[in-house]
């Protein structure tokens, strides 16, 4: 009798893990919204693609706003830099991919984007 109870509990545990694992897969299957084409343009003016930089440096860019862009989002190696102030401080040595992408007032991304790779010495 105890053996049947243990088997039942194991089955319940396996089913629960399967359900929870499946929920995560379904959440990841939802595609991100496509960037909006609104005529905006973004250009990183400093540093230039391929530049060698110190571990702390200023990022300069120009945003030409289209019909919906109001600001930009900055990413380093694919990670969003929330509250970015214009300065990178203490980046690790090596190559880093920096992307500046236009965004709407609701933070939806627009197609305007510029990416560079810098080498931190």
N, C-alpha and C positions, 0 to 999 in steps of 0.2 A: 504494500500500500504506500509506504513512504517513497519507494522507487518511482511509482506512478506520479506522485506529487512533484518529485524532483524533475522528472522528465517534462511534466506540464509547465513547471516554472521556467525550465530551460527553453522550451518552445516559445513561451510568452516573451522571454528576454530576447530571443533571436528575432521574433516578429517585431518587437519594439525597436530594436536596432535597425532592422530593415526599413521600417517606416520612417524613422528619424533620418537615416541616410538618404532615403528617397526624397524627403522634403528638401534637403539641401541641394540635391541634384536639380530638382525642379526650379528652385529659386535661382540657380546659376544659369538655367536655360533661357531665362528671360533676356532678350537682347536689349542692349543699351539703345537709347534713342539716337537716331542718326543726327549728326551735326547739322545745324541750320545754315543754309546758304543765304546770307543777307548782304553780300557785297563788302564785308569787312576785310581788312588786310592787317597782318601782324608781321613786323620785321624786328629781329633781334639785332641791335646795332653794336652792342659791346657786351661781352667779348665776341670775337669772330669764330666761326666754325674751325676747329683744329687748334685754337690758341692754347698755350700753356699758361696756367693761372696759379696764383697762390691759393691757399685753402680758404681764404676770405676775399671776396671780390664783389663788385657791384654789377648787377645785370641791368642793361639798358635796352629798351625796346620802344617801338612806335606802334601804336594802335590807330588805324584809320577806321573809325566806326562806320558800320553799314546801317541798315535799317533797324537792327535789334541789339547789336553788341553794345555793352556799357562799360565793360572792364575785361581783364584777362585772368586766367588761371595759369599758374606756373607749376611745372612738374620737374622733378629731378629723378632720373632713372625710373620714370613711370609713376612716381609717388607725388600726389598733390601736396603742394606747399601752402597749407591754409594760413592766411594772414601774412603772406609774403610781403616784406617791406622794401625789397629792392636790393638787399645785401644777402649774400651767402656767407656764412661764417662756419669755419671748421669742417669743410668738406674733406672726406678722406682722400688719400692719394690715389691716383689712377684716373681712368677715363670716366666721365659722367655725361649722360645725355640730358640736356636741358630743353624743355619744350614750353613755349608760351602759346596759349590758345585763347581766342576771344570767347566771351561768355555774355549771356543776356542778364537782365536784372534778376531773373529767377535762377541764374547759374546754369542754364542750359548752354551747352557748347555750340559755337558756330564753327563753320568750316575753316575760318582763318586761323592758321597755325604756322609756327616756325620752330624748327628743331636744330640745335647745334650740339656738337660734342666737344667738350673741353678736357684737357688733361691737367689735373691738379698735381703740382710738383711737391 
